[in-house]
Amino acid sequence: MPVIRFDLDKAWGFLSTHGFVFTLRKPANSSSPAVREEVEVWRKGKSIGIKVTKVRWGAVSAAEDLVDYAPHSGFSSAEEWFAEAHRLSGELRIWDLFVVFVPQVHADWMMVL
């Protein structure tokens, strides 16, 4: 099963409190990345036994792209979130934006997303 890592306390805290989080990830290497995928959560280098659904929401290349999603990211602002993405990924200039949710908490989303 594919995995998603949540090593940042801010994003993990939001997910564990609210059952969902918006997160930035490096773009998929595939020419047709999965739009929706079931993944296993890893934290601090090991599986924590939680399965979540991640849905690709779009592409991001500037802090302004994150303004609507920042309140649901665990970060205090779009600028803080974007700066952290840059710090973690170095030279990367575009990211994929995902919403990640726990299906048992947000079962109603499964019908929509």
N, C-alpha and C positions, 0 to 999 in steps of 0.2 A: 504494500500500500504506500502511496506517496506520503511524504511528510511535510509539515510546515513547522518552522522553528519560531518560538516566541521567547527569545532571550532578553528582550527589553522589558523591564518591569512595568513601564507605562502602558504599552500595548497589551501585555498579558493581564495586567490589573483590570483594564477596561473590559477585556473579553471575559475574564472570570467573574466580574461583577454584573455585567449586563447581558452576557450570552452572545454578544456580537462585537465586532470591531472592524474598522476600516484600516487596511494595512498596505504599505507599499512593498513591492517585490521587484527583483530584477526581471526584465522581460524573459519570457520563455524562449528557449533556443529553437523550438519547433516552429515551423511556418504556420501551423494551425494549432495553437495552444488550446487546451480544454477551457471552455468558458465556465463550466461548473464541474467541481471535482470533490470527491470525498477524500479527506486527508487525515493523517494521524498527527497529533500535536506532540512536538518534542520541546523540552525546556531544559536549558543548561546541559545539553549534550545527551539527553536520554528521553525515551518515550514516557509520557505521563499517563498513558492509557485512555486518552480522550480522543474521540473521532469528531471532526467538524466538517462542515461544507464550506468550500471557498468558491466565490463567484467573481469572475473578472468583471470589473465595473468600467474600466477604461484605461487610458494612458495619461501620464502626468509628466510635465516637463518644467513646471514652475510652481512656486508656493501659491500663487493665485489660483491654481487649479484645485487646491486643497481646502479652500476656505469653507465650503459647505460640509466637508467631511471631517475636518479637524476636531469638532466637538465630540466626534465618535471614534477618535483614534487613541485616546489616552494622553495626547499631547495638549499643551495649553494654547497653542496657536498653530496656524498653517506654517508660519515661518520656522518655528521650533521643530516641527515635524520634518519639514523639507531639509533643514540644516542637518538633522540627525540622519536622514537618508543619504545625504552627501557624505557625511562622516563615515558611514558604514560601507558605502559602495565606491568611494574614490572617484574615479573619472566618469562614472555612469551619468548620463544626462537625461535619460527617460526611464520611467518606472511604470510597471503595471499597478493599477489600483484595484484592490480586492476588498470585498466584504466577506468576512469570515464569521460564521455563526454556528452555534450548537443546535443541531436539529431538534433535540428534545425540548429546548427552551423556546425556539422559534419555529415550531412545526408548521405554522401558517405560512411561513416564507417559502416552504418547499413547493407550495402550489403556484407561487408567483414567480420565483426565480429559477 
